[in-house]
Amino acid sequence: MRRILIATSNPGKLRDFAGAAVRHGVEIAGVPGFSSLPTVVEDGETFEANARKKAEEYSRYVPGEMVVADDSGLEIDALNGAPGVHSARYAAPDLHNKEPHEADANTDDDANNARVLRELKNVSAAERTGRFVCVLAVARDGKTLATFRGTAEGIILDEPRGTNGFGYDPLFYFPQIGKTFAELTAEEKSKYSHRGAAFRLFLDWCDGSALERRGFGSPLGSLRAADGGKSDILSARARKILKILIWTAGMAFVGFLIGSETTSTGWDLWRDELPPTLFLACIGLLLGWIFSRKISK
């Protein structure tokens, strides 16, 4: 079983990652001694900047290991994208008389939720749209290898619902399933959440790297992993393209078999030989399908 180190002390995040990883045979673990390591200041202006900074810094403490760090938050349209990158410290003005970017530590979830509810008090239900955003960065020995972005669109309720999850989960209503994120188990949440979406892209990238180690060549995702962080899309797309090509080759094989029979033996013989010809063609398609399944895992 593969092990992935997550740079966080947040038990809610670890549960979310574990929920997404369980179906992939991946073990989730925290960075050893994480609580004793110096805290990385999240002063980036974007989720990606913060995720990269954390992944690079913490990966230096575990040489040779891949370390995943994330930055995530809630963007509310009626608040011009706030809380955004300041989601974890949004209540700092209320609790510490400081702006979120000046706060020394995260603020309480309940206090953060209370500020959001106060600011949306006079906003109609139709305008309470927003999204959770998560950007993952994976680094080794202080260098970012790739980044992955996931989002989940929803509506901000006027009161909390549910007791699971953390952060703004009790306020975030997901219309697709008719529940808030706080009403879901960790495994259920991983199917719909921003963090689950980003982590699945990361797992796709990991699978592409595993293919390369087994001798299938360099996956398209890893070719651009360190250049713009677009590997999340390319690695999955490469496997889909390869699968289509294999199916196309199988269909061409069918045409070849049938065509060779009609041109070399005439209609009567083609009719007599059709059953075994189609049988062989089906065998070819089946083998192509099996192979394509294996390389796409």
Buried (B, 14 or more C-beta within 10 A) or exposed (E): EEEBBBBBEBEBBBBBBBBBBBEBEBEBEBBEEBEEBEEBEBEBEEBBBBBBBBBBBBBBBBEEBBBBBBBBBBBBBBBEBBBBBBBBBBBBBBBBEBEBEEBEEBBEBEBBBBBBBEBBEEBEEEEBBBBBBBBBBBBBBBEBBBBBBBBBEBBBBEEBBBEBBBBBBBBBBBEEEEBBBBBBEBBBBBBBBBBBBBBBBBBBBBBBBEBEEEEEEEBBBBBBBEEEBBBBBBBBEBBEEBBEEBBEEBEEBBEEBBEEBBEEEEEEEBEEBBEEBEEEBEEBBEEBBEBBEEBBE
